[in-house]
Amino acid sequence: MNPFSLAAINFAWLPILPLIAVTIGAMVVLLAGVRMADDESEGLGWLALATLGVAFVLALGQVGQTGFAFGGALAVDGFSAFFQLAILITAAFTILMSLDYASDNHLAGAEYYSLLLFSTVGMMLMAAAGDLVVIFLGLETMSIAVYVLAGMRRRDPRSNEAAIKYFLLGAFSTGFLLYGIALIYGATGSIKLDVIRTALSGSMTSNSLLRLGLAMLLVGFGFKVAAVPFHMWAPDVYEGAPTPITAFMAVGVKLGAFAGFVRIFLVGFLPISGQWSSALWVLAVLTMTTGNVIAVVQTNIKRMLAYSAIAHAGYVLVGMIAASAEGGAAVLYYLLAYAFTTLGAFGIVVALERRQLAGDLIADYRGLSTRSPALAAAMAVFLLSFTGVPPLAGFMGKFYIFSAALRQGYTYLVVIAVVNSVIAAFYYISVIVAMYMEEGGVEPVRMTRRPALVAAIGLSAIATVLVGVYPAPYMTAAQNAFNSALGEAAMRAASLNQ
């Protein structure tokens, strides 16, 4: 084990400028909104949006750079830039959905937007983490803010239940994650992913501490990405949380958690992929099947999308099981496609939702095509993308994931995934049938009064089509991002061996 030397740490501030920008923005929003009324919070939303714009430009400037900062605690590579840009876009779309929603529902704007930014910082930290402790810090920064955001509708019992349930189960999973990190440290002598990768390239495959640590990490990340059997919190929390926050959880939390999950398992633990791929195989099958089968009987659109999100986590796990450069790139592409599709679908839910009046039942979508053809058409695009209908983003995502798994010989797993896609088509298309072939439902608020929400839905729909119709640049970006993380780690591992 190398002795720790504070003087040897390279305090390079440039790589963390996007994180600093979002953190400062969050504190400014919090202080600026202290004396502001809850229904006058729209200005804080625009301030938060401007913060994300600055951070996006700073993160964009890091594309193509490689290296480590703070003694290897932070990685500067294409992988971190890819996820940070996707996370910033997700947060920006969430704020666009929230501008009217937060003031209409009298949510405390200062706390709402600052917590959203702090949670974004946690996600970005996970994407750039070079060691296990930084991943843990990022995960907790993200999670604690989201626990509070889930309970922002303080007078709504369902929101309170969501926050408490998410916090208690989240704290439980944190224990597993931390215990796993401690065991991995005990087995390898380091928390740094490149050092761990070097140690695992030797003769450590039968180490019992290592195996137990891997199992603990799988439990911890399984909870964060809502993989079965650690998914129990998701439907209740998704239903009870404010809808824009549900979208943020369904996309942002998954992006942050999978950034850490992929960085640890597909980069750090790649030399021992044979030890964890079987466990992930079982998790993937359980997650896809449970999510899709239970989603079929849901009558609440938020609960249906929650079980859909669980199923999609299973598809992402199929790409991870491939444990190859092709599989890693497919995972990144799939997450990007899933992000735009999910944000758009939840944008439609926000459009139909009313205060004191349920607008989140699937029955409320009956006849939407006659009352609001544009909303119905956009929702149809998102649902068809979820289903995997070509040439939308969801189809290309599944194509890349399944191709990567087939190339590694996981034929039965791909067959199960395809069968699950057929089951999923039933409940996605049932919503389209309700919108176009049935009558009733609720009238959405005139969308001309909600330009920010229209922008979020419109941009999501354009991106969902564009990423599917013209996949080459996005897949190339995903390949470069994953190869960057893989190559940088390999280089560091090689230099450690010299």
C-alpha positions in Angstrom: 0.0 0.0 0.0 1.4 3.4 -1.0 1.8 5.9 1.9 -0.7 8.9 1.7 1.0 12.2 1.0 -1.0 15.4 1.0 1.8 17.3 -0.8 1.6 14.8 -3.7 -2.0 15.7 -4.5 -2.5 17.7 -7.7 -5.1 20.3 -6.8 -6.3 21.0 -10.3 -9.4 23.2 -10.1 -10.2 23.4 -13.8 -11.8 19.9 -14.0 -14.3 20.8 -11.2 -15.4 24.2 -12.5 -18.8 22.8 -13.6 -19.3 21.4 -10.1 -18.3 24.7 -8.5 -20.6 26.6 -10.8 -23.6 24.5 -9.9 -22.8 24.6 -6.2 -22.4 28.4 -6.1 -25.6 28.7 -8.1 -27.5 26.5 -5.6 -26.3 28.7 -2.7 -27.2 31.9 -4.5 -30.7 30.5 -5.3 -31.2 29.5 -1.7 -30.1 32.9 -0.3 -32.0 34.9 -3.0 -35.3 33.1 -2.2 -35.3 33.3 1.6 -37.9 36.1 1.7 -39.7 35.2 -1.5 -43.3 34.0 -1.5 -43.8 30.4 -2.6 -46.0 31.4 -5.6 -43.4 33.9 -6.8 -40.6 31.4 -7.3 -40.4 31.5 -11.1 -37.5 33.9 -11.1 -35.5 31.5 -9.0 -36.2 28.8 -11.6 -34.7 31.0 -14.3 -31.7 31.7 -12.1 -31.2 28.0 -11.6 -31.6 27.5 -15.4 -28.9 30.1 -16.1 -26.6 28.3 -13.6 -27.0 25.1 -15.4 -26.2 26.9 -18.7 -22.9 28.1 -17.4 -22.0 24.7 -16.0 -23.0 23.1 -19.4 -20.6 25.4 -21.2 -17.8 24.6 -18.7 -18.5 20.9 -19.0 -18.5 21.1 -22.8 -15.0 22.6 -22.6 -13.7 19.3 -21.0 -14.7 17.1 -23.9 -11.6 15.5 -25.3 -9.5 16.0 -22.2 -8.1 13.1 -20.1 -6.4 12.9 -16.8 -6.9 12.7 -13.1 -7.1 15.4 -10.4 -6.9 15.5 -6.6 -4.6 12.5 -6.4 -6.8 10.4 -8.6 -10.0 11.1 -6.7 -11.6 12.8 -9.8 -11.3 11.5 -13.3 -11.3 14.0 -16.2 -12.3 12.0 -19.3 -15.0 11.6 -22.0 -17.0 9.4 -19.7 -17.4 12.1 -17.0 -18.1 14.7 -19.7 -20.8 12.6 -21.3 -22.6 11.9 -18.1 -22.2 15.5 -16.8 -23.7 17.0 -20.0 -26.6 14.5 -19.9 -27.2 15.2 -16.2 -27.2 19.0 -16.8 -29.7 18.6 -19.6 -31.9 16.5 -17.4 -31.8 19.1 -14.6 -32.6 21.9 -17.1 -35.6 20.0 -18.5 -36.8 19.4 -15.0 -36.7 23.1 -14.2 -38.5 23.9 -17.4 -41.3 21.6 -16.2 -41.2 23.1 -12.7 -41.5 26.8 -13.5 -45.3 26.9 -13.5 -45.8 23.7 -11.4 -43.8 24.9 -8.4 -45.6 28.3 -8.1 -49.0 26.8 -8.8 -48.5 24.2 -6.1 -47.0 26.7 -3.7 -43.8 24.7 -3.3 -41.0 26.6 -1.5 -39.0 27.9 -4.5 -35.7 28.6 -2.7 -35.5 25.1 -1.2 -37.0 23.4 -4.3 -34.5 24.8 -6.9 -31.5 24.8 -4.6 -32.0 21.2 -3.6 -32.4 20.3 -7.3 -29.1 21.9 -8.0 -27.4 20.3 -5.0 -28.7 16.9 -6.2 -27.3 17.7 -9.7 -23.9 18.3 -8.1 -24.0 14.9 -6.5 -24.8 13.2 -9.8 -22.0 15.0 -11.6 -19.6 14.1 -8.8 -20.5 10.4 -9.3 -19.8 10.7 -13.0 -16.3 12.1 -12.4 -15.4 9.9 -9.5 -12.0 8.2 -9.6 -12.3 6.4 -6.3 -15.0 4.6 -4.2 -15.3 7.3 -1.5 -16.0 10.0 -4.0 -18.7 7.8 -5.6 -20.2 7.4 -2.1 -20.0 11.1 -1.4 -21.7 11.9 -4.7 -24.3 9.3 -4.2 -25.3 10.7 -0.7 -25.2 14.3 -1.9 -27.6 13.3 -4.6 -29.8 11.1 -2.5 -30.3 13.4 0.6 -31.4 16.2 -1.7 -33.9 14.0 -3.5 -35.3 12.5 -0.3 -36.3 16.1 0.7 -37.6 16.9 -2.9 -39.8 13.9 -2.8 -41.6 15.3 0.2 -41.9 18.9 -1.0 -45.7 18.8 -1.1 -45.8 19.0 2.7 -49.6 18.8 3.1 -50.0 15.8 0.8 -49.8 12.5 2.8 -48.7 10.6 -0.3 -45.7 13.0 -0.7 -44.8 12.6 3.0 -45.0 8.9 2.7 -42.8 9.0 -0.4 -40.1 11.0 1.4 -40.1 8.8 4.5 -40.1 5.5 2.6 -37.4 6.7 0.2 -35.2 8.0 3.1 -35.5 4.9 5.3 -34.9 2.4 2.5 -32.2 4.7 1.1 -30.4 4.8 4.4 -30.6 1.0 4.6 -29.0 0.6 1.1 -26.3 3.2 2.0 -25.2 0.9 4.8 -24.7 -2.0 2.3 -22.8 0.3 -0.1 -20.5 1.6 2.6 -19.8 -1.8 4.0 -19.1 -3.0 0.4 -16.5 -0.2 0.0 -14.9 -1.1 3.3 -14.6 -4.8 2.3 -13.2 -3.9 -1.2 -10.6 -1.7 0.6 -9.8 -4.6 2.9 -9.3 -6.9 0.0 -7.3 -4.7 -2.4 -5.7 -2.2 -0.1 -7.1 0.8 -2.0 -10.2 2.8 -2.7 -8.9 4.1 -6.1 -10.4 2.3 -9.1 -7.2 2.1 -11.1 -5.3 0.6 -8.2 -8.1 -1.8 -7.6 -8.1 -2.8 -11.3 -4.4 -3.5 -11.1 -4.9 -5.6 -7.9 -7.7 -7.6 -9.6 -5.5 -8.4 -12.6 -3.4 -10.5 -10.3 -4.4 -13.6 -8.2 -7.2 -12.2 -6.1 -10.2 -13.8 -7.8 -10.8 -16.2 -4.9 -10.6 -13.6 -2.1 -13.7 -14.0 0.1 -13.6 -10.3 1.2 -13.6 -9.2 -2.4 -16.6 -11.4 -3.2 -18.6 -10.2 -0.2 -17.7 -6.6 -1.0 -18.9 -7.1 -4.6 -22.2 -8.5 -3.3 -22.7 -5.5 -1.0 -22.0 -3.0 -3.8 -24.5 -4.8 -6.0 -27.2 -4.4 -3.3 -26.4 -0.7 -2.8 -26.4 0.1 -6.5 -29.4 -2.2 -7.1 -31.4 0.0 -4.8 -30.4 3.2 -6.4 -31.2 2.0 -9.9 -34.4 0.3 -8.7 -33.4 -3.2 -9.7 -35.5 -6.1 -8.5 -35.7 -7.2 -5.6 -34.5 -3.7 -4.4 -37.2 -1.8 -6.2 -40.0 -1.7 -3.6 -39.6 2.0 -3.0 -40.0 3.2 -6.6 -43.8 3.0 -7.3 -44.8 4.7 -4.1 -42.1 7.3 -4.3 -42.8 8.1 -7.9 -46.5 8.4 -7.3 -46.1 10.6 -4.2 -43.3 13.0 -5.3 -44.1 16.2 -7.2 -44.3 15.1 -10.9 -41.3 17.1 -12.2 -39.2 15.6 -9.3 -40.5 12.1 -10.3 -39.1 12.8 -13.8 -35.8 14.0 -12.2 -35.6 10.8 -10.1 -36.5 8.5 -13.1 -33.8 10.1 -15.2 -31.2 12.0 -13.2 -30.9 9.6 -10.3 -30.6 6.7 -12.8 -27.9 8.6 -14.8 -25.9 9.4 -11.7 -26.3 5.9 -10.2 -25.4 4.1 -13.5 -22.4 6.4 -14.0 -21.0 5.1 -10.7 -22.2 1.5 -11.3 -20.6 1.4 -14.8 -17.4 3.1 -13.7 -16.9 0.6 -10.8 -18.0 -2.6 -12.5 -17.2 -2.1 -16.2 -13.9 -0.2 -15.6 -12.6 -1.0 -12.1 -13.9 -4.6 -11.8 -13.6 -5.6 -15.4 -10.8 -8.1 -14.8 -13.2 -10.2 -12.6 -16.3 -9.8 -14.7 -16.9 -13.5 -14.5 -17.5 -13.1 -10.7 -20.3 -10.6 -11.0 -21.9 -11.2 -14.4 -23.9 -14.2 -13.2 -25.5 -12.2 -10.4 -26.3 -9.3 -12.8 -27.8 -11.9 -15.2 -30.3 -12.9 -12.5 -31.0 -9.3 -11.5 -31.6 -8.3 -15.1 -34.1 -11.1 -15.7 -36.0 -10.4 -12.5 -35.9 -6.6 -13.1 -37.2 -6.7 -16.7 -39.9 -9.3 -16.0 -41.2 -8.0 -12.7 -41.3 -4.4 -14.0 -43.1 -5.2 -17.2 -45.6 -7.8 -15.7 -46.7 -5.5 -12.9 -46.9 -2.5 -15.1 -49.6 -4.2 -17.2 -52.2 -4.0 -14.4 -51.5 -0.4 -13.3 -54.2 2.2 -13.7 -52.1 5.2 -12.5 -49.8 6.6 -15.1 -47.1 7.5 -12.6 -47.0 4.0 -11.2 -47.0 2.5 -14.7 -44.0 4.7 -15.6 -42.4 3.7 -12.3 -42.6 0.0 -13.2 -41.6 0.9 -16.7 -38.5 2.6 -15.3 -37.7 -0.6 -13.3 -38.0 -2.7 -16.5 -35.7 -0.3 -18.4 -33.1 -0.6 -15.6 -33.1 -4.3 -16.4 -32.4 -3.6 -20.1 -29.4 -1.5 -19.1 -28.1 -4.4 -16.9 -28.2 -6.6 -20.0 -25.7 -4.2 -21.6 -23.5 -4.3 -18.5 -23.5 -8.1 -18.5 -21.9 -8.0 -21.9 -18.8 -6.6 -20.1 -17.2 -5.3 -23.3 -16.4 -1.9 -24.9 -19.4 -2.4 -27.2 -21.7 -3.2 -24.2 -20.4 -0.1 -22.3 -21.1 2.2 -25.2 -24.5 0.6 -25.7 -25.3 1.3 -22.1 -24.4 5.0 -22.4 -26.4 5.3 -25.7 -29.4 3.6 -24.1 -29.3 5.9 -21.0 -29.3 9.0 -23.3 -32.3 7.7 -25.3 -34.1 6.7 -22.2 -33.5 10.2 -20.6 -35.2 12.2 -23.4 -38.1 9.7 -23.7 -38.8 9.6 -20.0 -38.5 13.4 -19.5 -41.0 13.9 -22.4 -43.5 11.4 -21.0 -43.4 12.9 -17.6 -43.8 16.4 -19.2 -47.2 15.2 -20.6 -48.2 14.0 -17.1 -47.3 17.4 -15.7 -49.5 19.0 -18.5 -52.5 17.0 -17.5 -52.1 17.1 -13.7 -54.2 19.4 -11.6 -54.0 20.6 -8.1 -56.7 19.0 -6.0 -57.9 17.0 -9.0 -56.4 13.8 -10.2 -54.9 13.9 -13.6 -52.5 11.0 -13.3 -54.9 8.1 -14.1 -54.6 6.4 -17.4 -58.4 6.9 -17.8 -57.7 10.7 -17.8 -55.9 10.3 -21.1 -59.1 9.0 -22.9 -59.9 11.2 -25.9 -56.8 13.4 -25.5 -56.2 13.3 -29.3 -59.4 15.3 -29.8 -58.8 17.9 -27.0 -55.1 18.3 -27.5 -53.8 16.6 -30.7 -50.2 17.9 -30.2 -50.0 16.5 -26.6 -51.4 13.2 -27.7 -49.0 12.9 -30.6 -46.0 13.7 -28.4 -47.1 11.1 -25.8 -47.6 8.6 -28.6 -44.0 9.2 -29.8 -42.6 8.7 -26.2 -44.6 5.5 -25.6 -43.6 4.1 -29.0 -40.0 4.9 -28.2 -40.4 3.1 -24.9 -41.9 0.1 -26.7 -38.9 0.0 -29.1 -40.7 0.9 -32.4 -38.2 1.9 -35.1 -36.8 4.4 -35.9 -37.2 6.1 -32.5 -34.5 6.3 -29.9 -35.8 3.4 -27.8 -35.5 1.0 -30.7 -31.9 1.9 -31.4 -31.1 1.7 -27.7 -32.4 -1.8 -27.5 -30.8 -2.8 -30.8 -27.3 -1.8 -29.5 -27.9 -3.4 -26.1 -29.1 -6.7 -27.5 -26.4 -6.8 -30.2 -23.7 -6.3 -27.5 -25.1 -9.1 -25.4 -25.5 -11.4 -28.4 -21.9 -10.9 -29.4 -20.8 -12.1 -25.9 -23.0 -15.2 -26.2 -25.9 -14.2 -24.0 -28.5 -15.6 -26.4 -31.1 -16.7 -23.8 -30.8 -13.4 -21.9 -31.6 -11.5 -25.2 -34.5 -13.8 -25.9 -36.0 -13.0 -22.4 -35.4 -9.3 -23.0 -37.2 -9.5 -26.4 -40.2 -11.3 -24.8 -40.3 -8.6 -22.1 -40.3 -5.9 -24.8 -43.4 -7.6 -26.3 -45.1 -7.6 -22.8 -44.2 -3.9 -22.4 -45.9 -3.1 -25.8 -49.2 -4.1 -24.3 -49.3 -1.5 -21.6 -47.7 1.3 -23.6 -50.0 0.8 -26.5 -53.1 0.7 -24.2 -52.4 4.3 -23.3 -52.3 5.2 -27.0 -55.6 3.3 -27.5 -57.1 5.4 -24.7 -55.9 8.6 -26.2 -57.1 7.9 -29.8 -59.9 5.4 -29.6 -61.8 6.2 -26.3 -63.7 9.1 -25.0 -63.7 10.9 -21.6 -60.6 12.0 -19.7 -59.6 15.5 -18.5 -59.0 18.7 -20.3 -55.3 19.9 -20.0 -54.6 23.5 -19.1 -54.1 25.7 -22.2 -50.5 25.0 -23.2 -50.0 28.6 -24.5 -50.0 29.7 -20.9 -47.1 27.3 -20.1 -44.3 28.0 -22.7 -41.5 26.5 -20.6 -43.4 23.2 -20.3 -44.1 23.2 -24.1 -40.4 23.8 -24.7 -39.5 20.8 -22.4 -41.9 18.5 -24.2 -41.1 19.7 -27.6 -37.3 19.4 -27.2 -37.8 15.9 -25.7 -39.8 14.8 -28.6 -37.3 16.2 -31.1 -34.4 14.5 -29.3 -36.3 11.2 -29.1 -36.8 11.2 -32.8 -33.4 12.6 -33.7 -31.4 10.2 -31.5 -33.2 7.3 -33.2 -33.3 8.5 -36.8 -29.7 9.7 -36.8 -27.9 7.5 -34.1 -24.3 7.6 -35.5 -23.0 10.8 -33.8 -24.6 9.9 -30.4 -23.3 6.3 -30.6 -19.8 7.6 -31.6 -19.9 10.0 -28.6 -21.0 7.0 -26.3 -18.1 4.9 -27.7 -15.5 7.6 -27.2 -16.8 8.3 -23.7 -16.6 4.7 -22.6 -13.3 4.0 -24.3 -11.9 7.1 -22.7 -12.7 5.7 -19.2 -11.5 2.3 -20.1 -8.3 3.5 -21.8 -7.4 6.0 -19.0 -7.8 3.3 -16.4 -5.8 0.8 -18.4 -3.0 3.4 -18.8 -2.9 4.2 -15.1 -3.0 0.5 -14.3 0.0 -0.1 -16.6 2.0 2.7 -15.1 1.3 1.3 -11.6 2.8 -2.0 -12.7 6.0 -0.4 -13.9 
